Amino acid sequence: MAQIPTPYFAHNIELLGYHDLGGKPAFKLAMQEVSGRWHLYMGHLWHRGWSILDVTDPTDPEYIAFLPGPENTWTIQIQVAEGKMITALERIAPGWGGIEGKEYFEGFLIWDVSDPRKPRRLGQYRTHSTGTHRNFYDGSPLVHVAGGAPGFDGKIYQIVDISDPAKPREVSRFWLPGQAESAPKSGARLSLHGPAHVEGNRAYLPYGDGGGIILDISDIHSPRLVSQLIFRGLCSRQGIHTYLPLPRRKLALINDEAIHENGEENLNLAGIVDLKDEREPRLISLFPQPIPPPETGLKNFFAKGGRFGPHNQHHPNHQTCLQDRDDLAYLTYFNAGLRIYDIRDPRTPKEIAYFIPPDPKERIGTKPSRLVAQVEDVLVDRRGFIYISEKNQGIYILRLKEIWPYGKAGVANRKAQVAGSPEL
């Protein structure tokens, strides 16, 4: 384990471990547990490929392997489930280290990770376009794809059958009017960011300026629109980034993504949606905006530099190795680190913990323009260990100091929450 960087700022969170990943900062995180060993899989932001970290002992993570990926290609997104790994391939966005005009690879790769330390490549799905971004895979024969497609602007929704990994095939697709290159343009940025989180016969799509979309996929060959919750004009340039259902509570977590540095955009949105009537979803609350600890000397996080605003949430993805709680929300907030919210009362979410890593001492990638901490992704395992990635540093491993930080009443409240959600 590398030496833990300091100084960091934390409230109700314990820092357990850190690994510098050999100077290759991670982006998206995934996990599997096999025979009592816990393995963290990572897509990289500034390097082309994927890494494996054994985190069975979170205080002493062991670096297992780096799998080289194709040159001039983003390999930032990754999913693992039921002994298979899905790794996205995508054209690198301008300004992020790619070489314009040079060949890139696209689509996604399918791997056998039944031996968790020795991935074996099985096949590749191609979009014949810009590739795929954040995909959803939970171990079924289907991958739910946010992918480019010839003749379309932005990413569209594609359902891909990988039952034969050597010959993956598209089953169906969904797109919004205006995405066809020949369609009249309204100025809206219509693109599926993904993942298209799937619960039963519903898919929840974070669709940029297209908002939060629910699809009926009971017939996987013909997805049908159920509802569309639009926030255009209120969100950042990214639009809606995450639409994560909490099915036991008929709620969803939703957020956009901070894009511009120094707050040069609309105020970012992160909140809770009521899905009791899925045909008319309603935004019912917003997460409180993070406030800098007094010891930082900052009036607000906008003054810190870099991006400040929401990014990624913890996604359980139906995996038994991952924490599946709907009373807590874990949200990365770029220069404000990781924020954890009590959402037992969905009308009044409360921040209960945070962790802000130290600013990097060495620049590895092209961003941010001012070298400050930028926390990217978060993943929480069944044991309660929290993993976060950072643009110019390694992996931090954390744990809430208290499972429920509201005293003895918290146990009773947690039992009540499991038995039935509070009234909206």
N, C-alpha and C positions, 0 to 999 in steps of 0.2 A: 504494500500500500504506500502511495506517495504521501508526503507530509501534507497535512491539512492546511490549506491557505487561510490566512487571517488578515485583517479583522473581518468578522462577519457579524450580522445583526440577527437576533432570533428572539421570538417570544413564544413560549410554550412548545418549543421544538428543540430536540436534542440532536446534535450533529454526531453521527456514529462513525462514518468512514468517508473516504475520498479516494478516487483513483484518477490519475492524470491521463490515462489512455495513451500513453506514449506521445502526447502532444497532438492527438487527433480528436478534437471536440466532437461529441455526439450530438445528434439532433433527436430523431424519433426513437422511442424505447419500446421494447416488447420483452416477454418473459415466458419461460416454461419451467416446470418442476418435474424432474425425472429421477426416480429412485432416491428421493431425499435430498437431491442436489438442486440448487436454484441457479438458473442461468439467465442473465440479462443480455438481450440482443440489441444492437444499436446501429442505426444508420448514421453516416457521418455527413457533416455540413461542408467542410472545406477539403475533405479527402474523399476519394472515390472508392467506396467499399463499405464493409460492415465488420463489426467487432463483437466478440463474445466475452462476457465477464462472469465468472463464477462468484455469486454473492450469497452462497450458503452461510458464510460468516460475514455479516454486513460490516463488521469492524475491520475485516481484512480481506477485501475483494481480490480475486485472482484473475489476472488477464490471461485469457485462453488463446485467442487467435484473432488475427485480422484477415478478412477475406477480401482480396483486391477486387474492385469493380471496374467497369469500362471507363475509359478516359472521357473527359469532357461531358460527363453525364452526372446529373444529380442522383445520388443514392441515399437520400435523406429519410425516406419513409419505409417502415418495416412493420410486419405483423407476424405473429407466431401463434399457432393453435394446432392441437392434435397431431403433433409431430411433423407439421409442415410450416415452412416459412415463406412469406410473400414479400419480396423486396421490389419497391417501385423503381423504375428507370424513367428519367425525365430530362427534357432540355433545361439547361441551367438558365435562370432568369438573368437578364442583363445586370451587370454590376456585382455578380456573386461568384466570379472566378472562372466563368466559362470562356471559351474562345468562339466568337461569332464566326459562322461560316465553316467551322470544322465539324466533322461527323460526330454525332452523338447516338447513344442507344436509347430505346424507348419501350414503354409497356411495363411489364413486371416479370420477374423471375420466380419460379417455383422451386423450392428446395425441400429435400428430405432432411429433417433434423431429429429423427428418432434416436440417433446418437447425437446428443446435444452439443458435443464438442467437435463434431465432424460433419458439417453440412454437406449435402451432396445435391448438386443441381439436377433438376428433373425436366425442366422445360421453360419456355418463355412465351408470354402473350404479347402481341404487338398491336398497337393502336394505329400504326401507319400515320402517325401525327406527332404531337409533342410529348407523348408518353402519359404516365399516370402520376397522380399526386398522392393524396392520403386515401388509401383503400380500406375496406372493411372485410375481415376474414375471421370467422370463429370456428373453423374446423369442418364446416359443411362442404359439399362439393362445389359451392358457389363462392366466387369473389365478387364483392360489390365495389365497383370501380369508379373513381373520379378520373376520367381519361379524356385526352384529346381525341378528335375524330376528323377525318377529311371532310371539308365542307362546313365545319362549325367553328365558331369563335368560342374561346374558353374551353373549360372541361364540361363534359356531359356525363350522365349516369349510365353505366353499362353493367349488365349482369353477365358474368363470365363463368362457364362451367369448366372446372379443372379436374373432373373425375378421371380423365386421362391426362395427366400432367404434361405428357409429351405433345398433346394436341389440344390445348385449351381453345374453347370456342365461345364466341359471344352468343348469348341467348336472346337478349333484348336490350333496348336502350330507351332513355327518356331525356328530353331536352325542353328548354323553354322557348316559346316564340321569340324571335329576335336573335337567337344564337346561330341560326343558319346564315352563312356568309351572304346569301342572296337576299336576306330579309331586311326590311327598313330598320334603321338604327334609332334608338331613343336616347342614347347616351348612358343607359344602364350598363353596369359591368355584370354580365350574367355568366357565371362560371361556378360549377360545383367544386367547392374546396375539398369536401369529404372530411371524415368518413361518412358514408351513407349508412348510419347506424341502423341495424335491422333488429326488430323485435317482432317475432311471429311473422305475420303477413303484412307488416308495415315497415317501410324504410323512411328514415328521418334524414333529410338532406339539407345541409347548410350551403346555400346557393348564392352567396355574394349579395348583390343588389336584388336578387330574386328572393331573398329572405329565407325563412325556415319552411321547408316543404315536407309534407307527409304524403307518401305514396302507398297505395294498396298494391301489394305484389303477391296477392294470393294466386294469381296467374302470372308466373314469372316471365311468361312470354309477352305479357301486355300490361306493364305498370300503368296504374291510373291515379290521377291527382285526387287527393282527399282534401287537402287544404294548403294554403300559402299565407304565411304571416310575414308581411313586408315591412321593412324599416328603411327603405331608400330615403336618403337625405339626412338620416339620423346617425348613420354609421360611418366608419372609416372607409377609405378607398377599397379595402378588402371586402367590405360588406360582411354578411353573416359567415362566420368561420366554423362554429360548432353548434350542433343541435343534438343534444344528448338526452334521450328519454329516460325517465325514472318510472318504469311501467307499474311498479307496485303502488305508486302514489299518484299516478296519472298527472305527472308533472314532466317538465323538461328543463334542462339547463341550456342557456343560449348565450352566445357572445360573438362579438366581432373580433378583429385583430388590429392592434395598433400597428400602423405601417410607417408613418412619418416620424422622424426624430423630433425631439423638443416640443411635442404636442402640436405640430403644425397641421392639424386636421380636426374634424368634429370630435367632441368628447366621446370616448369609447363606451360601448354598451356591454354589460354582462348582467344577466338576471335570470329570473325563473318564469316559466310559461305554464299556465294552467291548461291541461289537456283533457279535462272532464268531458268536454265536447270537442272531439278531435277535428270536427269540421269548422269550428270557430275557436281556435286556440287564442289565449289572451295572455299578454305580458302582465304579470301581477306584481313584480317587484324587481328592484335593481340591487346588485351587490354594492356595499359602501366602497367609495374610492379609497385606496390605501393612502395612509398618511406617514411620512417619514418619521422614524424614531427621533426623539429630541437630540440624541447624541450625534446624529449625522450633521446637524447644523443646517439642514435643508428646510426651506419653507414648504416645498412641494417636490414631487418626483420629476416634474417637468424640467426643473432647474438642474437636474443631475446630468442630463444629456442622454443620448441614445433613445431607444423607444421606451415609452411608458404607457402601459395598457394591457388588456387581456390577450392571451394567446391560447395555450392548450389546457384542456381539462383531463383529469384521470378518466380513462375509459376501461371499464371492467371486461368488455367484449366477451361475456359469457365464459370466461376462463376461470377455472377453480383455483388457479394459483394467484389470482388477483383479488384485491379487496372489492367486495360488492356491498357498499353501504349507500343508502339514499338519504341519510341524515347529515352527511358532510359533503362539501364540495371542495375539490383541490383545483386551483387555477394558477397557472404561471402568469406573471405580470411584467415580464421583461426586466427593467431596471429596479422594479419593486420586489423582485424575487418570486417566491412561492407564497401564495395566500391561501388560507384554509378557512372555510365558512361553515357555521352552524346553520343548516337550512331546515331544522325541525319545524319552525314556523315559516312557511314559504312566503308569507307576506312581509316578514321582517328578517331577512338573512343577516347574520352577525359574523364579523371577522373574529376568529378565536386564536389564530396562530399565524406566524409568518417566519420566513427565513430568507435573508438577503445575503448572498455570498459576497465576498470581497471583490473589488474591482480587479480585473486581470492585470497582471504585471507584464505580460507579453502578448503582442498582437499576433494572432495566427491567421485570421481571415480578414476580408476587406471591410467588415462592418463590426460594430457601429463606428461612426466617424470619430466620436470621442470614446476612448477605451474605458467603458464602464461595464458593470455586470449586466448581462442580458440572459435571463433564464428562459429556456425554450420549452421543454417538455417535462411532464410529471407522470410517474407510474407508481402505484402503491400495491405491494403484494399482500397476500392473505395474512401474513404474519404482522402486518402493520408497518413494514419498512417502506420508506418513501424515497424514490430516486428522482433526481432532477438533472437535466442537462443544461449546458451553458455555452454561449457562442465561442468563447475563447479559453475555456477551461475544461476540466474533466467532469466526472460524475460525482455528485454529492449524495450521500446516503443518510437519511434523517429518520426521526421517529417523534411522534407526538409525545410530550412528557406525560400527559394524562389522556387515557382513552376517551374520557368525557370530562372536559375541563370546567364543569359547573357544579362541583361538589357532590354530596351524597344524592341530591335530587336527580342528578344526571342518570343514574342507573334506572330509577323508576320511569323517568321520561323516555329513556331509550326503549324500555320494554313496552311502554304505551305506544311509542312510534311504530314499533314493529307490528303490534297488534292492530293498529289502524291509524291512518294519517290524520293529523289535525285538520279541522275544518278550515276551508279557505275563506 
